[in-house]
């Protein structure tokens, strides 16, 4: 996929990212410093049509795998 997007980490701050993979339930993002992104964040990209709330499932220093939505919105998820 390799589409440019941005992650809103608060109401005043966004950081650029590259969307590598996307499915119906989530995305894999690459960014300069994944540690700056909170566990729940807003992802924006032209192809999404609207901003999407995401919840990180895993992360490395420069990548995040995330589900669309918050944990309580995903069937079968128990916190």
Backbone as a printed PyTorch tensor [residue, N CA C, xyz], in Angstrom:
tensor([[[  0.8190,  -1.1820,   0.0000],
         [  0.0000,   0.0000,   0.0000],
         [  0.8670,   1.2520,   0.0000]],

        [[  1.6970,   1.4710,   1.0040],
         [  2.6330,   2.5970,   1.0690],
         [  1.9780,   3.9560,   0.8230]],

        [[  0.9960,   4.2940,   1.6320],
         [  0.3500,   5.5930,   1.5220],
         [  0.7400,   6.4710,   2.7100]],

        [[  0.9250,   7.7480,   2.4510],
         [  1.2740,   8.6980,   3.5040],
         [  0.0210,   9.0320,   4.3060]],

        [[  0.1880,   9.0820,   5.6100],
         [ -0.8910,   9.4660,   6.5070],
         [ -0.3130,  10.2830,   7.6460]],

        [[ -1.1430,  10.5370,   8.6410],
         [ -0.6510,  11.2220,   9.8260],
         [ -1.3930,  10.6860,  11.0510]],

        [[ -0.6870,  10.7250,  12.1690],
         [ -1.2130,  10.2560,  13.4380],
         [ -1.3840,  11.4690,  14.3420]],

        [[ -2.5940,  11.6660,  14.8380],
         [ -2.8390,  12.7350,  15.8060],
         [ -2.5930,  12.1610,  17.1910]],

        [[ -1.6050,  12.7040,  17.8710],
         [ -1.2910,  12.1800,  19.2000],
         [ -1.9260,  13.0150,  20.3060]],

        [[ -2.3740,  14.2020,  19.9730],
         [ -3.2290,  15.0030,  20.8390],
         [ -3.9160,  16.0270,  19.9540]],

        [[ -4.6800,  16.9090,  20.5320],
         [ -5.4700,  17.8260,  19.6960],
         [ -4.6440,  18.8760,  18.9670]],

        [[ -3.3550,  18.9910,  19.2960],
         [ -2.5090,  19.9930,  18.6570],
         [ -1.3180,  19.4110,  17.9010]],

        [[ -1.1150,  18.1020,  17.9870],
         [  0.1020,  17.5160,  17.4390],
         [ -0.1950,  16.3310,  16.5300]],

        [[  0.3420,  16.3820,  15.3030],
         [  0.2800,  15.2380,  14.4030],
         [  1.6960,  14.9020,  13.9490]],

        [[  1.9140,  13.6360,  13.6550],
         [  3.2020,  13.2100,  13.1230],
         [  2.9470,  12.3800,  11.8690]],

        [[  3.8150,  12.5260,  10.8660],
         [  3.6170,  11.7820,   9.6210],
         [  3.9070,  10.2910,   9.8060]],

        [[  3.2400,   9.4950,   8.9910],
         [  3.4850,   8.0540,   9.0120],
         [  3.3130,   7.5070,   7.5990]],

        [[  3.7420,   6.2830,   7.4170],
         [  3.5470,   5.5660,   6.1670],
         [  2.6970,   4.3470,   6.4830]],

        [[  1.5790,   4.2130,   5.7820],
         [  0.6880,   3.0730,   5.9860],
         [  1.1480,   1.9600,   5.0490]],

        [[  1.7230,   0.8990,   5.6280],
         [  2.2470,  -0.2090,   4.8380],
         [  1.1780,  -1.2270,   4.4990]],

        [[  0.4220,  -1.6480,   5.4790],
         [ -0.6050,  -2.6640,   5.2820],
         [ -1.9010,  -2.1750,   5.8950]],

        [[ -3.0190,  -2.5860,   5.2760],
         [ -4.3150,  -2.2680,   5.8430],
         [ -5.2610,  -3.4210,   5.5630]],

        [[ -6.0870,  -3.7520,   6.5440],
         [ -7.1280,  -4.7540,   6.3670],
         [ -8.4310,  -4.1460,   6.8630]],

        [[ -9.4570,  -4.9360,   6.9240],
         [-10.7240,  -4.4480,   7.4250],
         [-10.7150,  -4.1630,   8.9090]],

        [[ -9.7350,  -4.7260,   9.6250],
         [ -9.7100,  -4.5430,  11.0790],
         [ -8.5550,  -3.6980,  11.5880]],

        [[ -7.5740,  -3.3750,  10.7260],
         [ -6.4610,  -2.5800,  11.2360],
         [ -5.4080,  -2.2350,  10.2130]],

        [[ -4.2830,  -1.7100,  10.7200],
         [ -3.2020,  -1.2070,   9.8750],
         [ -1.8420,  -1.5050,  10.4920]],

        [[ -0.8160,  -1.4430,   9.6330],
         [  0.5800,  -1.4420,  10.0880],
         [  1.1910,  -0.1380,   9.6090]],

        [[  1.7010,   0.6350,  10.5500],
         [  2.2690,   1.9510,  10.2530],
         [  3.7660,   1.9490,  10.5050]],

        [[  4.4710,   2.7500,   9.7170],
         [  5.8790,   3.0140,   9.9620],
         [  6.0240,   4.5060,  10.2070]],

        [[  6.7670,   4.8440,  11.2580],
         [  7.0330,   6.2430,  11.5600],
         [  8.3860,   6.3670,  12.2180]],

        [[  8.8600,   7.5820,  12.3490],
         [ 10.2150,   7.8120,  12.8430],
         [ 10.3990,   7.3130,  14.2720]],

        [[  9.4330,   7.5710,  15.1450],
         [  9.5580,   7.1790,  16.5540],
         [  8.2060,   6.7310,  17.0780]],

        [[  7.9600,   5.4280,  17.0560],
         [  6.6720,   4.8810,  17.4840],
         [  6.4040,   5.1160,  18.9640]],

        [[  7.4360,   5.3730,  19.7480],
         [  7.2280,   5.5920,  21.1860],
         [  6.4640,   6.8860,  21.4660]],

        [[  6.3990,   7.8010,  20.4960],
         [  5.6660,   9.0520,  20.6730],
         [  4.1530,   8.8650,  20.5760]],

        [[  3.7170,   7.7430,  20.0340],
         [  2.2960,   7.5100,  19.7690],
         [  1.6570,   6.7900,  20.9630]],

        [[  0.5590,   7.3410,  21.5010],
         [ -0.1140,   6.6730,  22.6170],
         [ -0.7980,   5.3820,  22.1560]],

        [[ -1.2700,   4.5880,  23.1050],
         [ -1.9140,   3.3200,  22.7680],
         [ -3.1860,   3.5050,  21.9420]],

        [[ -3.9170,   4.5830,  22.1790],
         [ -5.0930,   4.9190,  21.3670],
         [ -4.8080,   6.2460,  20.6790]],

        [[ -5.0090,   6.2740,  19.3670],
         [ -4.6700,   7.4630,  18.5860],
         [ -5.6190,   7.5950,  17.4090]],

        [[ -5.5340,   8.7270,  16.7200],
         [ -6.3540,   8.9840,  15.5370],
         [ -5.4570,   8.9350,  14.3070]],

        [[ -5.8540,   8.1310,  13.3130],
         [ -5.1280,   8.0030,  12.0510],
         [ -5.8960,   8.7300,  10.9640]],

        [[ -5.1740,   9.5220,  10.1860],
         [ -5.7790,  10.2430,   9.0680],
         [ -5.0010,   9.9430,   7.7940]],

        [[ -5.7330,   9.6900,   6.7130],
         [ -5.1420,   9.4820,   5.3930],
         [ -6.2450,   9.7010,   4.3640]],

        [[ -5.8800,  10.1990,   3.1930],
         [ -6.8750,  10.4970,   2.1640],
         [ -7.7460,   9.2940,   1.8190]],

        [[ -7.1450,   8.1170,   1.6920],
         [ -7.9140,   6.9500,   1.2530],
         [ -8.8900,   6.4280,   2.3200]],

        [[ -8.7190,   6.8350,   3.5710],
         [ -9.6270,   6.3820,   4.6280],
         [-10.9790,   7.0830,   4.5660]],

        [[-11.0080,   8.2650,   3.9840],
         [-12.2490,   9.0030,   3.8670],
         [-12.5850,   9.8170,   5.1190]],

        [[-12.2730,   9.2830,   6.2780],
         [-12.4790,   9.9890,   7.5340],
         [-11.4070,   9.5420,   8.5210]],

        [[-11.2090,  10.3310,   9.5470],
         [-10.2410,   9.9670,  10.5850],
         [-10.7240,   8.7000,  11.2790]],

        [[ -9.7770,   7.8150,  11.6230],
         [-10.1110,   6.5430,  12.2800],
         [ -9.4180,   6.4640,  13.6310]],

        [[-10.1730,   6.1180,  14.6570],
         [ -9.5860,   5.8410,  15.9600],
         [ -8.9310,   4.4750,  15.8820]],

        [[ -7.7080,   4.3680,  16.4020],
         [ -6.9500,   3.1180,  16.3680],
         [ -6.4120,   2.8030,  17.7570]],

        [[ -6.2370,   1.5100,  18.0130],
         [ -5.6360,   1.0430,  19.2580],
         [ -4.4440,   0.1640,  18.9260]],

        [[ -3.2790,   0.5080,  19.4580],
         [ -2.0530,  -0.2440,  19.1750],
         [ -2.1610,  -1.6650,  19.7230]],

        [[ -1.7890,  -2.6440,  18.8850],
         [ -1.7480,  -4.0490,  19.3010],
         [ -0.3160,  -4.4680,  19.5950]],

        [[  0.6260,  -3.8960,  18.8380],
         [  2.0540,  -4.1630,  19.0340],
         [  2.8390,  -2.9790,  18.4830]],

        [[  4.0920,  -2.8960,  18.8700],
         [  4.9410,  -1.8220,  18.3400],
         [  6.4100,  -2.2130,  18.4320]],

        [[  7.1900,  -1.6490,  17.5210],
         [  8.6430,  -1.7010,  17.5690],
         [  9.1010,  -0.2470,  17.6500]],

        [[ 10.3880,  -0.0110,  17.5130],
         [ 10.8880,   1.3660,  17.5760],
         [ 10.3090,   2.2460,  16.4610]],

        [[ 10.0280,   1.6460,  15.2820],
         [  9.5760,   2.4390,  14.1370],
         [  8.2820,   1.9450,  13.4980]],

        [[  7.6100,   0.9550,  14.0890],
         [  6.3630,   0.4400,  13.5190],
         [  5.3080,   0.2490,  14.5960]],

        [[  4.0550,   0.3600,  14.1700],
         [  2.9170,   0.0740,  15.0460],
         [  1.9190,  -0.7640,  14.2540]],

        [[  1.4500,  -1.8330,  14.8620],
         [  0.3130,  -2.5810,  14.3420],
         [ -0.8800,  -2.1980,  15.1900]],

        [[ -1.9750,  -1.7810,  14.5590],
         [ -3.1090,  -1.2760,  15.3270],
         [ -4.4360,  -1.7790,  14.7670]],

        [[ -5.3930,  -1.9550,  15.6670],
         [ -6.7740,  -2.2610,  15.3050],
         [ -7.5250,  -0.9600,  15.1100]],

        [[ -8.5160,  -0.9610,  14.2200],
         [ -9.4230,   0.1740,  14.1240],
         [-10.3800,   0.1060,  15.3030]],

        [[-10.6140,   1.2290,  15.9480],
         [-11.5360,   1.3030,  17.0710],
         [-10.8330,   1.1790,  18.4020]],

        [[-11.6320,   1.2840,  19.4410],
         [-11.1470,   1.1210,  20.8130],
         [-11.3700,  -0.3280,  21.2210]],

        [[-10.6790,  -0.8200,  22.2470],
         [-10.8270,  -2.2270,  22.6510],
         [-12.2750,  -2.6520,  22.8800]],

        [[-13.0840,  -1.8320,  23.5360],
         [-14.4680,  -2.2050,  23.8270],
         [-15.3260,  -2.3230,  22.5740]],

        [[-14.8700,  -1.7630,  21.4440],
         [-15.6260,  -1.7960,  20.1960],
         [-15.3270,  -3.0340,  19.3630]],

        [[-14.3520,  -3.8450,  19.7880],
         [-13.9780,  -5.0240,  19.0130],
         [-14.6170,  -6.2770,  19.6060]],

        [[-15.3980,  -7.0200,  18.8210],
         [-16.0330,  -8.2310,  19.3350],
         [-14.9820,  -9.2270,  19.8400]],

        [[-15.2750,  -9.8590,  20.9630],
         [-14.3970, -10.8790,  21.4860],
         [-13.2220, -10.3570,  22.2740]],

        [[-13.0810,  -9.0540,  22.3980],
         [-11.9490,  -8.4930,  23.1320],
         [-12.3360,  -8.3490,  24.5940]],

        [[-11.4780,  -8.8360,  25.4770],
         [-11.6960,  -8.6370,  26.9020],
         [-10.5050,  -7.8910,  27.4750]],

        [[-10.7690,  -6.8710,  28.2040],
         [ -9.7080,  -6.0440,  28.7780],
         [ -9.2600,  -6.5820,  30.1180]]])
